Amino acid sequence: MERSEAYGFSAAISGAFLLSCLLFAAVNRRQRGPYMDEAFHVPQAQAYCHGRFLQWDPMITTLPGLYLVSVGVVKPAAWLFGWTGSVVCSAGMLRFINLLFSAGNFYLLYLLLFKIHLKNKAVSGFQRILSTLTLAAFPTLYFFTFLYYTDPGSVFFTLFAYLMCLYGNHKTSALLGFCGFMFRQTNIVWTVFCAGNVVAGKLNEAWKTELQKRKEEKISSRKGSFSDLIRILQFLIEYLISPKNLVTLSALTWPYIVLVTVFFVFVFINGGIVVGDRSSHEACLHFPQLFYFLSFTVFFSFPHLLTPTKIRKFLLSLRKHPVQYSLITIIFLFLIWKFTYVHKYLLADNRHYTFYVWRKVFQRHEVVKYVLVPIYIFAGWSFADTLKSKSVFWILMYFVCLLAVTVPQKLLEFRYFILPFLIYRLNIPFPSLYRQLLELAFYIAVNAVTFYFFLNRTFQWPNSDEIQRFMW
């Protein structure tokens, strides 16, 4: 890092943290007590603060990573600064843990952008800092910086594990992956993603060697013609059924294999992936979740995905391959018809934005969910098109993880899209400075509206005296 870039990064992270502290104070003044899921998380953390580690709220579905880290930070701080009484492990103090995670995420995002795009000499330090600032302000993640939720810590340990994986520190990466798993069980998918990065790298090397042996024209291992794709799939099968190759890959990825084995042991002993309230968190094949994620990504990355150039390229592709797109349309319609689920929370809780998205869009008419298929197809095409700089093996591995982390979820919840979105956004090529600035301005505007509604546009339910607030 050059000196000017170091100064710029220090100013950016300091300014962002100061602004977050001011917003944190405003949130805690308006909402002093636990809100929404905090009603479960805060008392559980407070029980741990008082040494009651065997006490557990059966409504909590995640492992106790957040509470253990909170106690590990708050208790030494209380001893050091002489804090006593109710301030120790209060709702505000516990929320501050996520503010610290937010600062850590800022730094990790910068390091990941630096590492992933290291070979791109055209990227300036200013662009890296600007992209870091943008991703740190990603609205769905940034909002939960100010509440006592698992998301900032979950993102922190997962991004840290990914960074260590990219630097080849796989034992450290697996250990950090375990920490992420302790925050949210589905993070095991991103442990598989880290292992997949290693496997994709070896496959890419072997594929290039295979091409040289055949003395063919040099072609990239990107998504190309259908015949190229068939040939790559044949190579993939041949490579993976070789015992020698499997031993080599196992030797490289054994820390991740150990962690995944621990996960399956946990699932077997626990009787499922969910710790507490299983009735409201049943796994299912909810394929439209992938379509919702793609639409969500287009919305938050519209400066990169929704451009005139991309629309023209998509229409040209549509004209060239009408049969393929017709088949995709039929598959999408079938998946929506047979695998659309509506969770009871989605219909009942009018504090979440997803409630209004579902009511204003999907519940207008039964046919609406089918009419949106062309949008899903464009979103999927544009999404994949921005990843074409990655190897086909990396793309395949990412999409497998994306399916694994989205499809089993019955509840439409934007928080579940945070990690797959960040992994995607970190790996696409750097856009122009204008598009970066547009993206940042959009995130700032969305955050401003979100916090305005949360702080000022409160309401009450007819059968309750509690103040209710709008949130993601």
Salt bridges, closest charged atoms under 4 A:
GLU5 OE1 - ARG128 NH2 2.92
ASP37 OD2 - ARG415 NH2 3.87
GLU38 OE1 - ARG95 NH2 2.74
ASP151 OD1 - ARG184 NH2 3.16
ASP151 OD2 - ARG415 NH1 2.91
GLU205 OE1 - LYS202 NZ 3.80
GLU210 OE2 - ARG214 NE 3.05
GLU216 OE1 - ARG231 NH1 3.06
ASP228 OD1 - ARG231 NH2 3.03
ASP349 OD1 - ARG351 NE 2.87
ASP349 OD2 - HIS352 NE2 3.95
GLU366 OE2 - LYS369 NZ 2.99
ASP385 OD2 - LYS310 NZ 2.51
ASP385 OD2 - LYS313 NZ 3.45
ASP385 OD1 - LYS388 NZ 3.84
GLU413 OE2 - ARG415 NE 3.90
GLU439 OE1 - HIS304 NE2 3.01
GLU439 OE1 - ARG425 NH2 2.76
